[in-house]
Amino acid sequence: MILIDYNDKRPIYEQIAARFQTLIVSGVLEADEKLPSVRTLAVELSINPNTIQRAYTELEKDGFIYTVKGRGNFVKRDEGLLSRQKERLLTELEDKARTCLKQGVKRQELFDCIEKAAGEVMV
């Protein structure tokens, strides 16, 4: 469910948080579903529990999860959050597309790239 890419320039906690965001937004993780405990996920990924805790803290701050003392972390389903996340992603894509076009990438190349990415998406 969570894979760490050690070649990725982002910190590990950001990679973990981003993957959980994707799983939540896409509906793979459902509302009120319990996330793995910090210790369990740390052992599974062979990383420091503090890294997992930091990812969970970021997810909670961004409104993707909530914590119940003594019980763990759970998925928070908020349609407003999902639409804001989608809008943010589309805005980022627009910005990248503009940059590509300004630097000589052809429209068809952009379309082909999006089609390729859509074919490779794994949730």
N, C-alpha and C positions, 0 to 999 in steps of 0.2 A: 504494500500500500504506500509506503514512504521509502523513497530511494534517495540516497545522498550522492551528489555528483561532486567529487573532490576537485574537479577541474573548473567548476562553477566559481566565479569570483565573489558571489554573494556568501555571506556567513551561513553556516549550517542552520542556525535557528531560523533564518529568513527562508531558506529552502524548505524547511519543515512546515513553517507557517504557510507559505505559498501553496504547498501541496495540499494541506488541509483545507485551505480556502477553495481550491479547485474542487476537491471532493465534496465540500459543502454546497458550493454554488451549483455544481452539476447534479446534485441530488443523490449522489452515491452514499453520503452520510445524511441520514434523515434527522429531522427535528427531534430533540431530546435524546438522541443516541449518545451513549457513553463513549468517550474517547479512551484509548489505552492509558493506563496510569503512567505517570512520569517515569517511575522505575522500570516498568515493563517495556516501554518504548525505548528507554535508554539502553537497556540490556539487548533488546532486539536489534537496535542500530549500532550497538557498541560505541556509544558516545556518552559524554558526561550528562548526568541528569539535569544539571543546571541549564544545559543547552535546550533540553526539552521544555523545562519550566519557562525559559525565556520565550520560546516559540508559543507556548500556551498563553503566556501573559500578553504577547502581541495580538494573538487571536482574540483574546477577551477584550482587550483595549479597542480593537477594530470592530467588535460586535458580532464575531462569528461564533463564539462559544460563551458559556457561562459556567461558573464554578459553584458547586454545592459543598460547603465545608464537610469534610469527613466522608464524602461520597465520590468526589471526582469532578471531571470536566465533561460538559455535555454540549451538543450542537444546539445553537440558537438559530431558529429559523425565522428570518425577518425578511419579508418580501421587499420592503423598502431598501434593505441592505443589499439584496440580490440585484435589484434594478440599478442602484448606485454603483455597484461593482461592475456590472455590465457596461454602464455608461462610461465609467472611468477607463475600462479596457478599450472600448471603441474609440474614445478620444485619443488614447495613446497610439492606437493603430492609425488613426487619421494623421497624427503628427509624424509618425514614422513614414507613412506613405508620401506625405508632402516632402519630407527630407529626401526620400528616394527619388521622387520625380525631379526635384531641384538638382539632384546630382547625376541626372542622366539615365536613370532606370526607366525603361519603357512601361507604359500602362499594362501591356500584355504580360510583361515579366512579373509585375506585381500580382496580377490576377493568377498567373500560373503558380506563383509562390504561395498565395493563399489557398489555392486548390490543393497543392502538395501538402501544406500544413494540415488542412482539413482531413486529408486522407491518412495522415500519420497520427492524428490525435488518439491518445489512449487515456481514458479516464480511470 
